[in-house]
Amino acid sequence: MFSFNMFDHPIPRVFQNRFSTQYRCFSVSMLAGPNDRSDVEKGGKIIMPPSALDQLSRLNITYPMLFKLTNKNSDRVTHCGVLEFVADEGICYLPHWMMQNLLLEEGGLVQVESVNLQVATYSKFQPQSPDFLDITNPKAVLENALRNFACLTTGDVIAINYNEKIYELRVMETKPDKAVSIIECDMNVDFDAPLGYKEPERQAQHEESAEGETDHSGYTGELGFRAFSGSGNRLDGKKKGVEPSPSPVRPGDIKRGIPNYEFKLGKITFIRNSRPLVKKVEESFWKTSSLSAGRRIAW
């Protein structure tokens, strides 16, 4: 029997329905060129050589292009998207945080494979520093930062840049799979307690309640309205200052105004001075002048 083999070599990967190859990986800071590519560090996408685009265009792959990165020396896996195809042949450029997750050094080998991921519906993050709590609206900041990402992998520690400061977040959970696509998705986001966070100790409330209690036995026989006579507590847990309560207002203390007995219908009077006017005493023609003590002369 004879066997016929039309190919002397294995079938190239180009003719397969799956893209898979190895590259030497470097951080974005090693990318040659006059332009600053710090935007790559702010997301989860890599830069690949033009030959990868040529191979991918011949394959029947789904868009957007998503890839699985594997470090075979440490069995670390992550997922990413592609930003551009401008790298040198045989080289790909990764964000620094992605190289840390894969335990890769400059020039290390990484396996790049094309994959199809399900759309994310839920994700949970854990900040790696309590400083993340200083952000006023963390969900809005995270939503804006994830626009530069294509997918998420459970266990990865991603880095986001906000107000010229780097915040690291660990992906604790993703649904419906451990690796999901976050492109054009409606995803619910939740946060776990930051790493190293300690809740502030709260003082016993019974001490404050004991200080806040006042003796109301002396108010039983008093009449009248008492404004702000109750007690309250501060929202921040601090002890409130003890201020003297206002004295009660009794009905006898209220003075009514004097009616205007000269009121006439159709006449409006604007009282500029509430004090009664002092009647002027007619000046006499007698003027006195003191010449000496106890002596006066009239003229």
KAURBEL-V624030 format. One line per field, one symbol per residue. ss: DSSP state (~ for helix, > for strand, _ for the rest). phi: phi as a letter, one per 20 degrees, with the letter a starting at -180 (. if undefined). burial: + if it has 9 or more other C-alpha atoms within 8 Angstrom, else -. Layout:
BEGIN
ss = ???
phi = ???
burial = ???
END
This chain:
BEGIN
ss = ____________~~~____>>>>>>>>~~~______________>>>>>~~~~~~~~~_______>>>>>>____>>>>>>>>>>>>___>>>>_~~~~~~~_____>>>>>>>>__>>__>>>>>>__~~~~~___~~~~~~~~~~~__>>>___>>>>>>__>>>>>>>>>>>___>>>______>>>>>____________~~~~~~~~____~~~_______________________________~~~__________________________________>>>>>__>>>>_
phi = .cddcfdfcfffffeeebebbdcedcfffeffqfeedffffecccdddfffffffffeeededffccddcdffdlecbcbddebdcfffnccddfffffffelddfnfecedcfcddfffcbbcccfebfffffffcffffffffffeddbccfofdeccdbllceddceeebccebfccedelcddedccefffnecfffefffffffffffcedffefeedoedeleecbcefenffefedfffffeegfeedefefefefcfnddddeecffffeffegfefeddbeebfmcccdb
burial = -------------+-+-+++-+++++++--+--------+++++++++++-++-++--+-+---+++++++----+++++++--+-++--+++++++++-++++---+++++++---+++++++++++++-+-----+--++--++-+++++++-++++++-----++++++++++-+++++--+-+-+----++------------+-----------------+---------------------+++---------------------------------------------+---
END
